[in-house]
Amino acid sequence: MKIEKKELDLILDQRNKIEILTNKIVSAEIQKTQLISLYSELLDESNQARKKLEEKYGSISIDLSDGSYTIIENESK
């Protein structure tokens, strides 16, 4: 005994769509992992740059529009 051809075609079509979506999900997860890694690396680089600036200039607030800065006074006494 066999199921009808249209029923088999429906099952095969659904299975194919599930496989396609599964592959897309896996690909998206891989890309997500890569992006998180790049984000983490960039945060580390940013923190290192911030530390170097702090070593050179002390505690400052930088105006990103022109690079000028003001010294941040230590408020704890």
PyMOL Python script that loads the backbone (N, CA, C, O; Angstrom):
from pymol import cmd

cmd.read_pdbstr("""\
ATOM      1  N   MET A   1       0.833  -1.172   0.000  1.00  0.00           N
ATOM      2  CA  MET A   1       0.000   0.000   0.000  1.00  0.00           C
ATOM      3  C   MET A   1       0.887   1.249   0.000  1.00  0.00           C
ATOM      4  O   MET A   1       2.002   1.245   0.523  1.00  0.00           O
ATOM      5  N   LYS A   2       0.365   2.294  -0.593  1.00  0.00           N
ATOM      6  CA  LYS A   2       1.081   3.571  -0.682  1.00  0.00           C
ATOM      7  C   LYS A   2       0.099   4.700  -0.450  1.00  0.00           C
ATOM      8  O   LYS A   2      -1.102   4.578  -0.687  1.00  0.00           O
ATOM      9  N   ILE A   3       0.669   5.829   0.032  1.00  0.00           N
ATOM     10  CA  ILE A   3      -0.176   7.017   0.122  1.00  0.00           C
ATOM     11  C   ILE A   3      -0.293   7.615  -1.277  1.00  0.00           C
ATOM     12  O   ILE A   3       0.460   7.251  -2.180  1.00  0.00           O
ATOM     13  N   GLU A   4      -1.224   8.518  -1.448  1.00  0.00           N
ATOM     14  CA  GLU A   4      -1.418   9.125  -2.756  1.00  0.00           C
ATOM     15  C   GLU A   4      -0.214   9.985  -3.121  1.00  0.00           C
ATOM     16  O   GLU A   4       0.478  10.506  -2.247  1.00  0.00           O
ATOM     17  N   LYS A   5       0.024  10.126  -4.414  1.00  0.00           N
ATOM     18  CA  LYS A   5       1.168  10.889  -4.908  1.00  0.00           C
ATOM     19  C   LYS A   5       1.124  12.323  -4.409  1.00  0.00           C
ATOM     20  O   LYS A   5       2.155  12.861  -4.005  1.00  0.00           O
ATOM     21  N   LYS A   6      -0.052  12.961  -4.425  1.00  0.00           N
ATOM     22  CA  LYS A   6      -0.144  14.348  -3.966  1.00  0.00           C
ATOM     23  C   LYS A   6       0.182  14.455  -2.480  1.00  0.00           C
ATOM     24  O   LYS A   6       0.728  15.470  -2.049  1.00  0.00           O
ATOM     25  N   GLU A   7      -0.138  13.439  -1.691  1.00  0.00           N
ATOM     26  CA  GLU A   7       0.204  13.434  -0.265  1.00  0.00           C
ATOM     27  C   GLU A   7       1.712  13.288  -0.083  1.00  0.00           C
ATOM     28  O   GLU A   7       2.317  13.967   0.747  1.00  0.00           O
ATOM     29  N   LEU A   8       2.305  12.397  -0.867  1.00  0.00           N
ATOM     30  CA  LEU A   8       3.755  12.215  -0.819  1.00  0.00           C
ATOM     31  C   LEU A   8       4.465  13.489  -1.263  1.00  0.00           C
ATOM     32  O   LEU A   8       5.455  13.897  -0.655  1.00  0.00           O
ATOM     33  N   ASP A   9       3.963  14.112  -2.315  1.00  0.00           N
ATOM     34  CA  ASP A   9       4.558  15.358  -2.802  1.00  0.00           C
ATOM     35  C   ASP A   9       4.487  16.450  -1.735  1.00  0.00           C
ATOM     36  O   ASP A   9       5.436  17.214  -1.561  1.00  0.00           O
ATOM     37  N   LEU A  10       3.368  16.521  -1.027  1.00  0.00           N
ATOM     38  CA  LEU A  10       3.202  17.510   0.029  1.00  0.00           C
ATOM     39  C   LEU A  10       4.229  17.273   1.139  1.00  0.00           C
ATOM     40  O   LEU A  10       4.875  18.214   1.600  1.00  0.00           O
ATOM     41  N   ILE A  11       4.376  16.025   1.564  1.00  0.00           N
ATOM     42  CA  ILE A  11       5.332  15.679   2.621  1.00  0.00           C
ATOM     43  C   ILE A  11       6.756  15.998   2.170  1.00  0.00           C
ATOM     44  O   ILE A  11       7.536  16.567   2.934  1.00  0.00           O
ATOM     45  N   LEU A  12       7.094  15.641   0.946  1.00  0.00           N
ATOM     46  CA  LEU A  12       8.439  15.908   0.426  1.00  0.00           C
ATOM     47  C   LEU A  12       8.702  17.407   0.313  1.00  0.00           C
ATOM     48  O   LEU A  12       9.800  17.876   0.616  1.00  0.00           O
ATOM     49  N   ASP A  13       7.690  18.155  -0.124  1.00  0.00           N
ATOM     50  CA  ASP A  13       7.827  19.608  -0.235  1.00  0.00           C
ATOM     51  C   ASP A  13       8.041  20.235   1.143  1.00  0.00           C
ATOM     52  O   ASP A  13       8.890  21.112   1.304  1.00  0.00           O
ATOM     53  N   GLN A  14       7.284  19.791   2.119  1.00  0.00           N
ATOM     54  CA  GLN A  14       7.433  20.317   3.475  1.00  0.00           C
ATOM     55  C   GLN A  14       8.798  19.977   4.056  1.00  0.00           C
ATOM     56  O   GLN A  14       9.433  20.815   4.695  1.00  0.00           O
ATOM     57  N   ARG A  15       9.245  18.753   3.832  1.00  0.00           N
ATOM     58  CA  ARG A  15      10.561  18.342   4.328  1.00  0.00           C
ATOM     59  C   ARG A  15      11.657  19.193   3.690  1.00  0.00           C
ATOM     60  O   ARG A  15      12.602  19.606   4.363  1.00  0.00           O
ATOM     61  N   ASN A  16      11.525  19.449   2.397  1.00  0.00           N
ATOM     62  CA  ASN A  16      12.496  20.273   1.679  1.00  0.00           C
ATOM     63  C   ASN A  16      12.524  21.700   2.247  1.00  0.00           C
ATOM     64  O   ASN A  16      13.596  22.272   2.444  1.00  0.00           O
ATOM     65  N   LYS A  17      11.343  22.265   2.506  1.00  0.00           N
ATOM     66  CA  LYS A  17      11.269  23.608   3.069  1.00  0.00           C
ATOM     67  C   LYS A  17      11.866  23.654   4.476  1.00  0.00           C
ATOM     68  O   LYS A  17      12.529  24.624   4.842  1.00  0.00           O
ATOM     69  N   ILE A  18      11.629  22.610   5.256  1.00  0.00           N
ATOM     70  CA  ILE A  18      12.209  22.532   6.607  1.00  0.00           C
ATOM     71  C   ILE A  18      13.730  22.488   6.527  1.00  0.00           C
ATOM     72  O   ILE A  18      14.409  23.152   7.310  1.00  0.00           O
ATOM     73  N   GLU A  19      14.270  21.714   5.590  1.00  0.00           N
ATOM     74  CA  GLU A  19      15.725  21.627   5.429  1.00  0.00           C
ATOM     75  C   GLU A  19      16.306  22.974   5.013  1.00  0.00           C
ATOM     76  O   GLU A  19      17.359  23.381   5.504  1.00  0.00           O
ATOM     77  N   ILE A  20      15.619  23.661   4.109  1.00  0.00           N
ATOM     78  CA  ILE A  20      16.088  24.978   3.660  1.00  0.00           C
ATOM     79  C   ILE A  20      16.100  25.957   4.830  1.00  0.00           C
ATOM     80  O   ILE A  20      17.078  26.677   5.032  1.00  0.00           O
ATOM     81  N   LEU A  21      15.006  25.981   5.603  1.00  0.00           N
ATOM     82  CA  LEU A  21      14.947  26.886   6.750  1.00  0.00           C
ATOM     83  C   LEU A  21      15.974  26.521   7.813  1.00  0.00           C
ATOM     84  O   LEU A  21      16.582  27.400   8.423  1.00  0.00           O
ATOM     85  N   THR A  22      16.164  25.237   8.030  1.00  0.00           N
ATOM     86  CA  THR A  22      17.176  24.795   8.997  1.00  0.00           C
ATOM     87  C   THR A  22      18.556  25.290   8.576  1.00  0.00           C
ATOM     88  O   THR A  22      19.316  25.785   9.408  1.00  0.00           O
ATOM     89  N   ASN A  23      18.883  25.162   7.300  1.00  0.00           N
ATOM     90  CA  ASN A  23      20.174  25.637   6.796  1.00  0.00           C
ATOM     91  C   ASN A  23      20.313  27.147   6.964  1.00  0.00           C
ATOM     92  O   ASN A  23      21.386  27.643   7.307  1.00  0.00           O
ATOM     93  N   LYS A  24      19.232  27.868   6.723  1.00  0.00           N
ATOM     94  CA  LYS A  24      19.277  29.323   6.892  1.00  0.00           C
ATOM     95  C   LYS A  24      19.480  29.694   8.353  1.00  0.00           C
ATOM     96  O   LYS A  24      20.223  30.626   8.658  1.00  0.00           O
ATOM     97  N   ILE A  25      18.830  28.976   9.256  1.00  0.00           N
ATOM     98  CA  ILE A  25      18.989  29.234  10.689  1.00  0.00           C
ATOM     99  C   ILE A  25      20.427  28.966  11.122  1.00  0.00           C
ATOM    100  O   ILE A  25      21.018  29.758  11.856  1.00  0.00           O
ATOM    101  N   VAL A  26      20.979  27.858  10.671  1.00  0.00           N
ATOM    102  CA  VAL A  26      22.362  27.518  11.013  1.00  0.00           C
ATOM    103  C   VAL A  26      23.310  28.591  10.479  1.00  0.00           C
ATOM    104  O   VAL A  26      24.228  29.021  11.178  1.00  0.00           O
ATOM    105  N   SER A  27      23.086  29.013   9.256  1.00  0.00           N
ATOM    106  CA  SER A  27      23.921  30.056   8.654  1.00  0.00           C
ATOM    107  C   SER A  27      23.805  31.357   9.441  1.00  0.00           C
ATOM    108  O   SER A  27      24.808  32.031   9.679  1.00  0.00           O
ATOM    109  N   ALA A  28      22.598  31.709   9.842  1.00  0.00           N
ATOM    110  CA  ALA A  28      22.385  32.929  10.624  1.00  0.00           C
ATOM    111  C   ALA A  28      23.078  32.834  11.975  1.00  0.00           C
ATOM    112  O   ALA A  28      23.649  33.817  12.448  1.00  0.00           O
ATOM    113  N   GLU A  29      23.036  31.667  12.600  1.00  0.00           N
ATOM    114  CA  GLU A  29      23.692  31.488  13.900  1.00  0.00           C
ATOM    115  C   GLU A  29      25.208  31.606  13.763  1.00  0.00           C
ATOM    116  O   GLU A  29      25.870  32.182  14.626  1.00  0.00           O
ATOM    117  N   ILE A  30      25.753  31.064  12.681  1.00  0.00           N
ATOM    118  CA  ILE A  30      27.196  31.186  12.443  1.00  0.00           C
ATOM    119  C   ILE A  30      27.557  32.653  12.252  1.00  0.00           C
ATOM    120  O   ILE A  30      28.534  33.139  12.821  1.00  0.00           O
ATOM    121  N   GLN A  31      26.762  33.354  11.447  1.00  0.00           N
ATOM    122  CA  GLN A  31      27.014  34.776  11.220  1.00  0.00           C
ATOM    123  C   GLN A  31      26.882  35.554  12.527  1.00  0.00           C
ATOM    124  O   GLN A  31      27.673  36.460  12.789  1.00  0.00           O
ATOM    125  N   LYS A  32      25.893  35.211  13.345  1.00  0.00           N
ATOM    126  CA  LYS A  32      25.701  35.874  14.629  1.00  0.00           C
ATOM    127  C   LYS A  32      26.935  35.683  15.511  1.00  0.00           C
ATOM    128  O   LYS A  32      27.412  36.632  16.134  1.00  0.00           O
ATOM    129  N   THR A  33      27.446  34.455  15.560  1.00  0.00           N
ATOM    130  CA  THR A  33      28.635  34.160  16.359  1.00  0.00           C
ATOM    131  C   THR A  33      29.832  34.978  15.872  1.00  0.00           C
ATOM    132  O   THR A  33      30.592  35.519  16.676  1.00  0.00           O
ATOM    133  N   GLN A  34      29.990  35.063  14.553  1.00  0.00           N
ATOM    134  CA  GLN A  34      31.091  35.842  13.991  1.00  0.00           C
ATOM    135  C   GLN A  34      30.945  37.323  14.334  1.00  0.00           C
ATOM    136  O   GLN A  34      31.925  37.983  14.679  1.00  0.00           O
ATOM    137  N   LEU A  35      29.723  37.842  14.240  1.00  0.00           N
ATOM    138  CA  LEU A  35      29.488  39.251  14.562  1.00  0.00           C
ATOM    139  C   LEU A  35      29.736  39.543  16.029  1.00  0.00           C
ATOM    140  O   LEU A  35      30.290  40.589  16.368  1.00  0.00           O
ATOM    141  N   ILE A  36      29.336  38.638  16.897  1.00  0.00           N
ATOM    142  CA  ILE A  36      29.586  38.815  18.329  1.00  0.00           C
ATOM    143  C   ILE A  36      31.086  38.832  18.600  1.00  0.00           C
ATOM    144  O   ILE A  36      31.566  39.623  19.412  1.00  0.00           O
ATOM    145  N   SER A  37      31.816  37.966  17.926  1.00  0.00           N
ATOM    146  CA  SER A  37      33.266  37.927  18.092  1.00  0.00           C
ATOM    147  C   SER A  37      33.900  39.238  17.622  1.00  0.00           C
ATOM    148  O   SER A  37      34.758  39.795  18.307  1.00  0.00           O
ATOM    149  N   LEU A  38      33.481  39.728  16.458  1.00  0.00           N
ATOM    150  CA  LEU A  38      34.003  41.004  15.953  1.00  0.00           C
ATOM    151  C   LEU A  38      33.650  42.157  16.885  1.00  0.00           C
ATOM    152  O   LEU A  38      34.467  43.049  17.115  1.00  0.00           O
ATOM    153  N   TYR A  39      32.439  42.136  17.418  1.00  0.00           N
ATOM    154  CA  TYR A  39      31.987  43.158  18.367  1.00  0.00           C
ATOM    155  C   TYR A  39      32.872  43.147  19.612  1.00  0.00           C
ATOM    156  O   TYR A  39      33.297  44.197  20.093  1.00  0.00           O
ATOM    157  N   SER A  40      33.141  41.965  20.120  1.00  0.00           N
ATOM    158  CA  SER A  40      33.978  41.823  21.306  1.00  0.00           C
ATOM    159  C   SER A  40      35.393  42.339  21.043  1.00  0.00           C
ATOM    160  O   SER A  40      35.976  43.024  21.883  1.00  0.00           O
ATOM    161  N   GLU A  41      35.940  42.006  19.875  1.00  0.00           N
ATOM    162  CA  GLU A  41      37.274  42.485  19.511  1.00  0.00           C
ATOM    163  C   GLU A  41      37.300  44.009  19.429  1.00  0.00           C
ATOM    164  O   GLU A  41      38.245  44.647  19.894  1.00  0.00           O
ATOM    165  N   LEU A  42      36.261  44.585  18.839  1.00  0.00           N
ATOM    166  CA  LEU A  42      36.204  46.037  18.710  1.00  0.00           C
ATOM    167  C   LEU A  42      36.080  46.705  20.078  1.00  0.00           C
ATOM    168  O   LEU A  42      36.689  47.749  20.315  1.00  0.00           O
ATOM    169  N   LEU A  43      35.302  46.117  20.972  1.00  0.00           N
ATOM    170  CA  LEU A  43      35.208  46.667  22.335  1.00  0.00           C
ATOM    171  C   LEU A  43      36.564  46.638  23.024  1.00  0.00           C
ATOM    172  O   LEU A  43      36.945  47.598  23.694  1.00  0.00           O
ATOM    173  N   ASP A  44      37.298  45.528  22.860  1.00  0.00           N
ATOM    174  CA  ASP A  44      38.630  45.427  23.456  1.00  0.00           C
ATOM    175  C   ASP A  44      39.563  46.503  22.889  1.00  0.00           C
ATOM    176  O   ASP A  44      40.294  47.151  23.638  1.00  0.00           O
ATOM    177  N   GLU A  45      39.534  46.687  21.562  1.00  0.00           N
ATOM    178  CA  GLU A  45      40.370  47.703  20.930  1.00  0.00           C
ATOM    179  C   GLU A  45      39.999  49.094  21.427  1.00  0.00           C
ATOM    180  O   GLU A  45      40.871  49.923  21.687  1.00  0.00           O
ATOM    181  N   SER A  46      38.706  49.342  21.557  1.00  0.00           N
ATOM    182  CA  SER A  46      38.230  50.639  22.040  1.00  0.00           C
ATOM    183  C   SER A  46      38.686  50.880  23.471  1.00  0.00           C
ATOM    184  O   SER A  46      39.120  51.983  23.805  1.00  0.00           O
ATOM    185  N   ASN A  47      38.593  49.865  24.317  1.00  0.00           N
ATOM    186  CA  ASN A  47      39.042  50.001  25.704  1.00  0.00           C
ATOM    187  C   ASN A  47      40.541  50.243  25.784  1.00  0.00           C
ATOM    188  O   ASN A  47      40.994  51.033  26.611  1.00  0.00           O
ATOM    189  N   GLN A  48      41.315  49.574  24.938  1.00  0.00           N
ATOM    190  CA  GLN A  48      42.767  49.779  24.917  1.00  0.00           C
ATOM    191  C   GLN A  48      43.099  51.208  24.487  1.00  0.00           C
ATOM    192  O   GLN A  48      43.970  51.855  25.067  1.00  0.00           O
ATOM    193  N   ALA A  49      42.390  51.692  23.458  1.00  0.00           N
ATOM    194  CA  ALA A  49      42.616  53.060  22.993  1.00  0.00           C
ATOM    195  C   ALA A  49      42.253  54.062  24.084  1.00  0.00           C
ATOM    196  O   ALA A  49      42.958  55.050  24.288  1.00  0.00           O
ATOM    197  N   ARG A  50      41.149  53.803  24.784  1.00  0.00           N
ATOM    198  CA  ARG A  50      40.712  54.683  25.866  1.00  0.00           C
ATOM    199  C   ARG A  50      41.769  54.717  26.976  1.00  0.00           C
ATOM    200  O   ARG A  50      42.066  55.779  27.523  1.00  0.00           O
ATOM    201  N   LYS A  51      42.338  53.542  27.308  1.00  0.00           N
ATOM    202  CA  LYS A  51      43.363  53.485  28.356  1.00  0.00           C
ATOM    203  C   LYS A  51      44.607  54.267  27.949  1.00  0.00           C
ATOM    204  O   LYS A  51      45.192  54.975  28.768  1.00  0.00           O
ATOM    205  N   LYS A  52      45.014  54.141  26.678  1.00  0.00           N
ATOM    206  CA  LYS A  52      46.189  54.876  26.202  1.00  0.00           C
ATOM    207  C   LYS A  52      45.960  56.380  26.278  1.00  0.00           C
ATOM    208  O   LYS A  52      46.847  57.136  26.675  1.00  0.00           O
ATOM    209  N   LEU A  53      44.753  56.805  25.890  1.00  0.00           N
ATOM    210  CA  LEU A  53      44.440  58.234  25.980  1.00  0.00           C
ATOM    211  C   LEU A  53      44.436  58.697  27.432  1.00  0.00           C
ATOM    212  O   LEU A  53      44.918  59.785  27.746  1.00  0.00           O
ATOM    213  N   GLU A  54      43.892  57.869  28.310  1.00  0.00           N
ATOM    214  CA  GLU A  54      43.847  58.223  29.725  1.00  0.00           C
ATOM    215  C   GLU A  54      45.249  58.301  30.311  1.00  0.00           C
ATOM    216  O   GLU A  54      45.523  59.166  31.143  1.00  0.00           O
ATOM    217  N   GLU A  55      46.150  57.400  29.884  1.00  0.00           N
ATOM    218  CA  GLU A  55      47.538  57.449  30.349  1.00  0.00           C
ATOM    219  C   GLU A  55      48.218  58.732  29.876  1.00  0.00           C
ATOM    220  O   GLU A  55      49.019  59.324  30.600  1.00  0.00           O
ATOM    221  N   LYS A  56      47.895  59.152  28.662  1.00  0.00           N
ATOM    222  CA  LYS A  56      48.539  60.333  28.083  1.00  0.00           C
ATOM    223  C   LYS A  56      47.934  61.632  28.599  1.00  0.00           C
ATOM    224  O   LYS A  56      48.669  62.566  28.920  1.00  0.00           O
ATOM    225  N   TYR A  57      46.593  61.710  28.685  1.00  0.00           N
ATOM    226  CA  TYR A  57      45.931  62.965  29.010  1.00  0.00           C
ATOM    227  C   TYR A  57      45.273  62.995  30.388  1.00  0.00           C
ATOM    228  O   TYR A  57      44.854  64.057  30.849  1.00  0.00           O
ATOM    229  N   GLY A  58      45.181  61.860  31.037  1.00  0.00           N
ATOM    230  CA  GLY A  58      44.460  61.787  32.294  1.00  0.00           C
ATOM    231  C   GLY A  58      42.980  61.567  32.009  1.00  0.00           C
ATOM    232  O   GLY A  58      42.606  61.162  30.909  1.00  0.00           O
ATOM    233  N   SER A  59      42.146  61.834  33.000  1.00  0.00           N
ATOM    234  CA  SER A  59      40.710  61.631  32.859  1.00  0.00           C
ATOM    235  C   SER A  59      40.114  62.825  32.107  1.00  0.00           C
ATOM    236  O   SER A  59      40.090  63.943  32.622  1.00  0.00           O
ATOM    237  N   ILE A  60      39.634  62.575  30.884  1.00  0.00           N
ATOM    238  CA  ILE A  60      39.131  63.659  30.041  1.00  0.00           C
ATOM    239  C   ILE A  60      37.802  63.288  29.407  1.00  0.00           C
ATOM    240  O   ILE A  60      37.416  62.120  29.348  1.00  0.00           O
ATOM    241  N   SER A  61      37.121  64.314  28.940  1.00  0.00           N
ATOM    242  CA  SER A  61      35.909  64.144  28.145  1.00  0.00           C
ATOM    243  C   SER A  61      36.222  64.720  26.771  1.00  0.00           C
ATOM    244  O   SER A  61      36.606  65.884  26.656  1.00  0.00           O
ATOM    245  N   ILE A  62      36.058  63.906  25.727  1.00  0.00           N
ATOM    246  CA  ILE A  62      36.444  64.314  24.377  1.00  0.00           C
ATOM    247  C   ILE A  62      35.213  64.723  23.581  1.00  0.00           C
ATOM    248  O   ILE A  62      34.199  64.025  23.571  1.00  0.00           O
ATOM    249  N   ASP A  63      35.323  65.875  22.910  1.00  0.00           N
ATOM    250  CA  ASP A  63      34.292  66.309  21.967  1.00  0.00           C
ATOM    251  C   ASP A  63      34.612  65.634  20.635  1.00  0.00           C
ATOM    252  O   ASP A  63      35.590  65.988  19.976  1.00  0.00           O
ATOM    253  N   LEU A  64      33.792  64.668  20.241  1.00  0.00           N
ATOM    254  CA  LEU A  64      34.077  63.877  19.050  1.00  0.00           C
ATOM    255  C   LEU A  64      33.897  64.659  17.749  1.00  0.00           C
ATOM    256  O   LEU A  64      34.308  64.189  16.688  1.00  0.00           O
ATOM    257  N   SER A  65      33.296  65.834  17.814  1.00  0.00           N
ATOM    258  CA  SER A  65      33.121  66.610  16.586  1.00  0.00           C
ATOM    259  C   SER A  65      34.412  67.299  16.150  1.00  0.00           C
ATOM    260  O   SER A  65      34.623  67.535  14.960  1.00  0.00           O
ATOM    261  N   ASP A  66      35.296  67.628  17.139  1.00  0.00           N
ATOM    262  CA  ASP A  66      36.528  68.314  16.749  1.00  0.00           C
ATOM    263  C   ASP A  66      37.784  67.821  17.480  1.00  0.00           C
ATOM    264  O   ASP A  66      38.886  68.290  17.194  1.00  0.00           O
ATOM    265  N   GLY A  67      37.630  66.893  18.406  1.00  0.00           N
ATOM    266  CA  GLY A  67      38.788  66.341  19.109  1.00  0.00           C
ATOM    267  C   GLY A  67      39.217  67.126  20.330  1.00  0.00           C
ATOM    268  O   GLY A  67      40.159  66.732  21.017  1.00  0.00           O
ATOM    269  N   SER A  68      38.546  68.225  20.613  1.00  0.00           N
ATOM    270  CA  SER A  68      38.910  68.981  21.814  1.00  0.00           C
ATOM    271  C   SER A  68      38.489  68.188  23.046  1.00  0.00           C
ATOM    272  O   SER A  68      37.623  67.315  22.988  1.00  0.00           O
ATOM    273  N   TYR A  69      39.125  68.518  24.151  1.00  0.00           N
ATOM    274  CA  TYR A  69      38.770  67.787  25.382  1.00  0.00           C
ATOM    275  C   TYR A  69      38.799  68.714  26.579  1.00  0.00           C
ATOM    276  O   TYR A  69      39.417  69.779  26.577  1.00  0.00           O
ATOM    277  N   THR A  70      38.102  68.255  27.596  1.00  0.00           N
ATOM    278  CA  THR A  70      38.132  68.945  28.885  1.00  0.00           C
ATOM    279  C   THR A  70      38.524  67.920  29.933  1.00  0.00           C
ATOM    280  O   THR A  70      38.183  66.740  29.844  1.00  0.00           O
ATOM    281  N   ILE A  71      39.241  68.401  30.915  1.00  0.00           N
ATOM    282  CA  ILE A  71      39.691  67.520  32.005  1.00  0.00           C
ATOM    283  C   ILE A  71      38.527  67.281  32.936  1.00  0.00           C
ATOM    284  O   ILE A  71      37.812  68.216  33.298  1.00  0.00           O
ATOM    285  N   ILE A  72      38.330  66.030  33.329  1.00  0.00           N
ATOM    286  CA  ILE A  72      37.281  65.677  34.272  1.00  0.00           C
ATOM    287  C   ILE A  72      37.868  65.764  35.669  1.00  0.00           C
ATOM    288  O   ILE A  72      38.817  65.059  36.014  1.00  0.00           O
ATOM    289  N   GLU A  73      37.279  66.645  36.462  1.00  0.00           N
ATOM    290  CA  GLU A  73      37.749  66.829  37.848  1.00  0.00           C
ATOM    291  C   GLU A  73      37.307  65.640  38.683  1.00  0.00           C
ATOM    292  O   GLU A  73      36.188  65.152  38.527  1.00  0.00           O
ATOM    293  N   ASN A  74      38.167  65.178  39.556  1.00  0.00           N
ATOM    294  CA  ASN A  74      37.842  64.080  40.449  1.00  0.00           C
ATOM    295  C   ASN A  74      36.888  64.596  41.519  1.00  0.00           C
ATOM    296  O   ASN A  74      37.245  65.476  42.302  1.00  0.00           O
ATOM    297  N   GLU A  75      35.675  64.051  41.552  1.00  0.00           N
ATOM    298  CA  GLU A  75      34.655  64.545  42.486  1.00  0.00           C
ATOM    299  C   GLU A  75      34.742  63.915  43.858  1.00  0.00           C
ATOM    300  O   GLU A  75      34.137  64.432  44.797  1.00  0.00           O
ATOM    301  N   SER A  76      35.473  62.813  44.017  1.00  0.00           N
ATOM    302  CA  SER A  76      35.552  62.164  45.339  1.00  0.00           C
ATOM    303  C   SER A  76      36.611  62.877  46.165  1.00  0.00           C
ATOM    304  O   SER A  76      37.754  63.038  45.737  1.00  0.00           O
ATOM    305  N   LYS A  77      36.207  63.303  47.363  1.00  0.00           N
ATOM    306  CA  LYS A  77      37.148  64.028  48.246  1.00  0.00           C
ATOM    307  C   LYS A  77      37.210  63.352  49.582  1.00  0.00           C
ATOM    308  O   LYS A  77      37.939  63.799  50.467  1.00  0.00           O
TER     309      LYS A  77
END
""", "prot")
cmd.dss("prot")
cmd.show_as("cartoon", "prot")
cmd.util.cbc("prot")
cmd.orient("prot")
